[in-house]
Amino acid sequence: MAALLPQAKVSKASATKSALAAVANGTLKEDAELEKENGKLVWSFDISKPGTTTITEIMVDAVTGAIVSNEQETAKDQKKEAAADKKEKGW
């Protein structure tokens, strides 16, 4: 993430505000990640809502500030994604 930070024109704080505004009553499940997704530099957020077991993954373009993805993920989806991240990062 540190290597990508100089490329981001949208601050983490600003992206967080946008992501939380996209999910009514949502709270951040974990800290944001700055990553390349489908060739775009994005801030990625996992947001939970009270009374649900799903997670909403919001991706905010780190250059324009636009929300580029808003997807619901189940616990199974989260585990699959975590395993793929570990493999990608060589953990």
Summary of the structure (lengths in Angstrom):
residues: 91
radius of gyration: 13.0
end to end distance: 15.8
largest distance: 37.7
contacts: 245
relative contact order: 0.19
helix: 31%
strand: 33%
